[in-house]
Amino acid sequence: MQAQVKSQNIAVFGGAHIDRRGRISGATAPGASNPGAWFEEAGGGGFNAARNLARLGHRVTMISPRGGDPAGGTVAAAAEAAGVIDRPFTFLDRKTPSYTAILENDGNLVIALADMDLYTLFTPRRLQQRATREILAASELVLMDANLPQETLAALIGTAAKFCPLRAGIAVSPAKVVRYRDCLDGLDFLFMNEAEARALTGTEAATAEEWPLLLRSAGLSGGVVTRGGRAAVAFDLEGACLATPPALSALADVTGAGDALASGFLAARLAGADLSSCLRFGMAAAVITLHSPFAASDEMSQDMLEQVLQLVPETEMLS
């Protein structure tokens, strides 16, 4: 299926901070010093998705708290490079949030530390500012991540429901996804991995096919649950489907792959694609990111997405 791209207005609220990743050179030795190397870039679930969506041809505005430090300047430069319209709330006396991860040699995550206190200052009242409401009113899609406080997510979803035809969220982590629990019915889609789905529902699914029923019972009308290299499941009000990611010989870095999947999926949805096609486009975007050392690949484009789509297997529809 060839997605027809029409540039649309998208508002993204959430994480836009510094990612620091240390990659272990050899076999991981827990509890010991491991040789490796550090890499630093701008990141954040919402910001990764914002950059991907801008590179896919959309007009994307990013709204997020920012510190008045050099790290904040790094984030601003990354937004400009990707074509994202940057509209931060800047706190001059605070530091920009950061995410520090340790990766195994194959790119998989060992452990991470999130220093995100600044996001607690993004309170619901900031959504009442005239400029923010104008951005919401002009957007076809509002995308958020769970770096924001619970009350802010609820207020954002409630406000966006008055203006925006499509509302979506990124889970971020098992600890943070529960912030959506009281406002799931206002989301059209939530993107999560299995650990985040378990945290949200308080339930373990024996198979991927069980997740749509469990998540619908929790109040969610649509979403995607990824399972690493195993089949992912997507569902909406009309049905559900499974797709298995293509086998990859090597991973550059897993950071940002879930954000990319959300980006590809939502870009296809904005183009009018059905659930099956959306999931395949999401997987293609994730593959592009998995082959990149960056959390938001600078090779992301509609042409590249169409090429990589050929590697993604067809979906299996669920009854």
Residue, then its C-alpha position, 0 to 999 in steps of 0.5 A: m500500500q502506497a501512503q499518500v503524504k499530505s502535510q498535516n499539523i501535529a502537536v507533540f507534548g512531552g519529553a525533549h531532553i538529553d540522552r546519554r548512552g554508554r555501550i559496553s564493548g564486550a560481554t556484560a559483566p554485572g557488578a563490575s567495571n565494563p569497557g565501553a564508550w559514551f554517546e550523547e544526543a537530544g532525545g525523549g519519547g515525544f521529541n523522537a517521534a516529533r522529529n520522525l514525523a517532521r522528516l515524514g513531511h508533517r508540520v510538527t510543533m514540540i511543546s516541552p519544559r526546558g532548562g536554561d542550560p547548554a543541554g537545552g541549546t542542544v535540544a533546540a538545535a536538534a529540533e531545528a535540524a529536523g524541521v520541528i517547530d520548537r515551542p519550549f517552556t524554558f526555566l532559566d534557573r533549572k537544568t534540562p532533563s536527562y536520560t542515561a542508559i547502559l547498553e549491551n554490546d548488541g544494543n539491548l538495554v541493561i539499565a537506565l536512569a531518568d532525571m526528569d524532575l523538571y517535567t513536574l513543572f509542566t502543570p495543567r494551567r500551562l495548557q490554558q495559555r492562548a498560544t498553546r490552545e491555538i496550536l491544539a486547535a490547529s492540529e490534526l494529531v496530538l501526541m503526548d508521552a508519559n513524562l508529563p504529570q498525570e494531571t497534565l496528561a488528563a487535562l491535555i487529553g480533555t482539551a485535545a478532545k475538543f479540537c483534534p480528531l486524533r489523540a495518541g500517547i507513548a508509554v515511555s516506561p512501566a513506571k510512567v504508563v500508569r499515568y494514563r490509567d484514568c484518561l485512557d478513554g480519551l486516547d485513540f491509540l497508546f503505544m507500549n511494550e509488553a512490560e508497559a502493558r502489564a503495568l497498565t493492566g496489572t495482568e499478564a497475557a499468555t499470548a499477544e492475541e490476548w492484549p487487545l481484550l485486556l487493554r479494551s477492558a482497561g478502557l483503551s480503544g486502540g493501541v499497539v503492544t510490541r514484544g521485541g523480535r516477536a509479533a506485535v499486536a495492534f487494535d482499534l475499535e474495528g479489529a486487531c492484527l498481528a505482525t512479526p518484525p523482520a529479522l535483523s542481522a544486527l542492531a545499531d541501538v534499540t533506543g527510539a525504536g518504539d517512538a519510531l513505530a508510533s511515528g510510522f503508524l500515526a503517519a499512515r493513519l493520518a494518510g487514511a491507512d487501515l490498521s494493518s497498513c499502519l502497523r506495517f508502516g510503524m514496523a518499517a519506521a522502527v527498522i530504520t531506527l534500529h539500523s541507526p546509531f541515533a534515537a531519531s534517524d536522520e535517514m527517516s523519510q517517506d521514500m525510505l519508509e516505502q523501501v523498508l516496508q517491503l521487508v515487513p511481513e504481511t499482518e495476520m488479522l485476528s477475529 
